[in-house]
Amino acid sequence: MATLVSRRLACLFAGIAMTAAVFAVSTSAQASESKHADPEAFLRTLATDVLVLLTDDNITQADRARDFRKLLRRDFDLPAVSKFVLGRYWRRANAAEKQEFEELFEDYIVAIYGHRLGNYGSTGMKVTGNRSDGKDGSIVHTKIAPANGPVILLDWRLKNRDGGWRVIDIMVEGVSLAMAQRSEFASVIRNNGGKVAGLLKKLRIKTQTLALNQDNQSQNDLRQNSSVVSTQ
C-alpha cells in the first residue's frame, strides 16, 4: 500500500508540474484573477507558481521546499485533509496529538514530495472540463500525456473556502489519494495498538530521516558546484 500511495502521489505532483507549461499566464493576467475565479483559473494560477519552482535554476533545495510549503498552505486545505486522512482516529486523538499530526503531516508531504518537483517535465497536461461537486465544490478534470508513457487522468476535487478555491483531494485514474493515505495511516495505527501516538512516532522518524538525507544531498550538491567553480 505504501508503494502504491507513493506512486500515485508522485503522479499528483508530476501533474502539478506539467500543468505549468500549458497554463502559464502573464503576471498582469494572474493579478487580475480574483479569489472568486472559476476552478480552472485557480489551477492556472497554481500551475504558474509551480512553474517558477521548476524553472528557477538559482533556487536552492531548501528554498524550493520552503516555497512548496507556502504553496501547500495557500492552495490546499491542509487542516481538512489532515482530519480526513486520520479518519475515525481524529476523534480519539487529544488536542496535542491533533496539533502535532497536522504539523507532521505537512512536514511529511514537503519532505517526500517537495523535492520531486524539479524532476518532472513540463509538457502534456490539458484541462478537459469541470463539474459541480455538491455545495461549494467542484471537480476539475485534467489529462496528462507524457512524452513516453500512457495518458494519466487526474481529477482535482476543490472546495470553496471563504471565497477561494482549495484542493482537498486528487483522484488518479479514479483512485482517491486522500483515501489511500487514510488507509495507510489507519493500518499503522492498528499495528500500534490503536494509538495515534504510534503513527506520530513513525511520522517523526520518517520526516527527520528524510530531512537529514535531503540536507546531505544539498551539501553534496554544494560541494560539487564549488568544485566546478574552483577549476574554471
Number of C-alpha atoms within 10 A of each C-alpha: 11 11 8 13 19 16 11 19 22 17 18 21 17 22 29 24 29 27 29 26 20 17 20 18 16 9 10 8 9 15 10 9 14 12 14 13 15 14 24 21 17 21 24 22 23 21 23 23 19 24 22 16 21 21 11 11 9 8 14 14 17 14 12 21 21 13 19 21 17 12 14 18 14 15 18 18 19 19 16 12 18 22 17 17 21 27 16 12 18 17 11 14 16 11 11 8 15 21 13 14 25 18 14 20 21 18 22 20 15 22 22 17 18 21 15 17 22 19 10 16 17 20 17 17 25 19 18 12 12 17 12 12 13 9 8 12 18 23 23 20 18 19 19 21 16 17 10 6 8 9 14 16 19 26 24 23 23 26 23 17 13 9 12 17 27 25 25 21 19 22 20 18 13 10 14 19 21 20 18 19 20 19 18 17 21 21 14 17 20 13 12 13 10 15 16 23 16 15 20 20 12 14 18 16 11 17 20 15 13 16 17 13 13 17 14 12 13 15 12 12 14 13 12 12 11 11 11 10 9 8 6 5
